[in-house]
Amino acid sequence: MKKLINKPEDFVRESLQGMAAAHADLIKVNYDPTFVYRATPLIPGKVAIISGGGSGHEPMHAGFVGHGMLDAACPGEVFTSPTPDQMLAAAKQVDGGAGILYIVKNYSGDVMNFEMATELARSEGIRVLNILIDDDIAVKDSLYTQGRRGVGTTVLAEKICGAAAEQGYDLSQVAELCRRVNLHGRSMGIALTSCTVPAKGTPTFELSDREIELGIGIHGEPGRERTYIKLVDEITEILTHSIIEDVSYRRTVREWDENQGEWIDVELIDPPLQKGDRILAFVNSMGGTPLAEVYLVYRKLSQICEQQGLQIVRNLIGPYITSLEMQGCSITLLKLDDELIRLWDAPVKTPSWRWGI
Amino acid sequence: MKKLINKPEDFVRESLQGMAAAHADLIKVNYDPTFVYRATPLIPGKVAIISGGGSGHEPMHAGFVGHGMLDAACPGEVFTSPTPDQMLAAAKQVDGGAGILYIVKNYSGDVMNFEMATELARSEGIRVLNILIDDDIAVKDSLYTQGRRGVGTTVLAEKICGAAAEQGYDLSQVAELCRRVNLHGRSMGIALTSCTVPAKGTPTFELSDREIELGIGIHGEPGRERTYIKLVDEITEILTHSIIEDVSYRRTVREWDENQGEWIDVELIDPPLQKGDRILAFVNSMGGTPLAEVYLVYRKLSQICEQQGLQIVRNLIGPYITSLEMQGCSITLLKLDDELIRLWDAPVKTPSWRWGI
């Protein structure tokens, strides 16, 4: 294993120390329990947005803490869920009295721990809602997941809900918005290579010099098919058509029901994209793929969308939700409306995403 | 070779097509000869900044075309100099009557072709100056270079000179500023892995599972030493101390002298950094290294700078001048003054760099 690290067990903590040193004007890091939060003063009456999950997907989530996006992020060890005490401590730190939205990627460990944190926080008088992101259409169940995995749409939800919170949306409105973004977002990824988790020291999976994994998860979970390398245009066609023709759009997610005071199953149904829909096209690098290649994917994607009558009115291109040094990419298509566009365009200032400020 | 590409010979053109499709509000691409330029109207009386070089270093340079940075970029094939006709056509396209500054990385092909383009443009009545960037302190001469190579400081020069041009600096002032940025900027890099040029199909060089190359060039040129993998703290110490104690700061670069109407050698002398200096610390990913590792480098770098009495007052962290999917990083330290800080902070809006707008 060749990596720019010291001891594997210090990887996450030291990386956060580097972030804290680099962006002292934007973020602070608390250790034991570990969470990243805004360096700027708390805004009373603003809904606070918290996300988190295993490390190794940087810049998500810690790189998105700041004005217009997250109030706090809870990083676990690499590809390992953070613990409820991290999530609870973060909630206490950033609660401005208007409640907390936890944005949770659908992995069993994350789901369980964020549910526990939700209950702990509520028992301490903090109002918390909890929205799952389950946008990965590649497989129905996966290695660490019941149902669809949460991937690229998480980044979009954090941007859009962060803007809404900044603009004074209340907790129910931000949660409803987050549910809508998840409902309208669909993703699928592909890997050319594995990544190596520092603590393990060997690749998570093996691919030969000619193989790729279609439908890869962001922790290297198996996808739909292992196949031979194809032209980028062919790969992009498979990903894009899989997303457009997705038939897994009917599913249930667990959410906290404030009225009933219990966890309930919410049914999500969002029919496939249709001609004339306005979309945000997000081409994400898995971390190790050159930007020039990511633009090759975007090139074909934009051609397909045009043929299909889908209007790309916004886009995002680059490494946002990565899998360490994995080579590959994912495509996320999010159906937009005027409100989502307005929130997307709002200013943001975080370590890894800044515009308008 | 596994890459997200179609035919290797179409790689650069198709990637630019993807960029043009993604950022139609910011850039346009001209083909035959190939250059990228701002989609926004020409600003009469503004000095135009043009850079260029081989492709494979994205986002540099095409990703930096837009308000507050470049007016045009001339991409060659991967790791291959662009041609004088590209540079001339770009100059004609973006000339607003106030002249052109070519920012040129010190590689023999780039230098020769930009010199030729300078003469061609001048013969057509366009005023052009030409500043070399030669900030890589790793080796004195290299595979494609006489003297020091041009690396990370190029990114900083494009940002700072772009801001100055936007603020109405005249051509001599922008050139003088660029010379100062180059004079005060020092860099050194390290590679954990090679990259593979699409047209070649095999790695540029071989490193064993335990080897690294200290002082690597951005085209995989040999550095100072091939050695065994070390802790990131040790690697960062070697890079940082090499930069701080640099003794190669006395050198000459060729520039066009407008008064004499000929190329002259300009002597550059900038003594080493001193206690109390304010600096910009730039930790650049070579493309394939996870962001979390880049922050580990920044962590140690900031500690060393503090020990040495150097004040990091600005920083830049991430993949800006890459070498395709190469794993590794480079450190650039730029001595700042009030004017450079003011220009650094100015708004910018390009495909890959945006803030304040």
Interface residues (C-beta under 8 A of the other chain):
Chain A: K2 K3 L4 I5 N6 F11 V12 E14 S15 L16 Q17 G18 M19 A21 A22 S55 G56 E58 P59 G63 L192 T193 D209 R210 I212 I229 L231 V232 D233 I235 G287 G288 T289 P290 L291 A292 E293 V294 Y295 L296 V297 Y298 R299 S302 N315 I317 G318 P319 T322 L324 E325 Q327 G328 C329 S352 R354 W355 G356 I357
Chain B: K2 K3 L4 I5 N6 F11 V12 E14 S15 L16 Q17 G18 M19 A21 A22 S55 G56 E58 P59 G63 L192 T193 C195 D209 R210 I212 I229 L231 V232 D233 I235 G287 G288 T289 P290 L291 A292 E293 V294 Y295 L296 V297 Y298 R299 S302 N315 I317 G318 P319 T322 L324 E325 Q327 G328 C329 S352 R354 W355 G356 I357
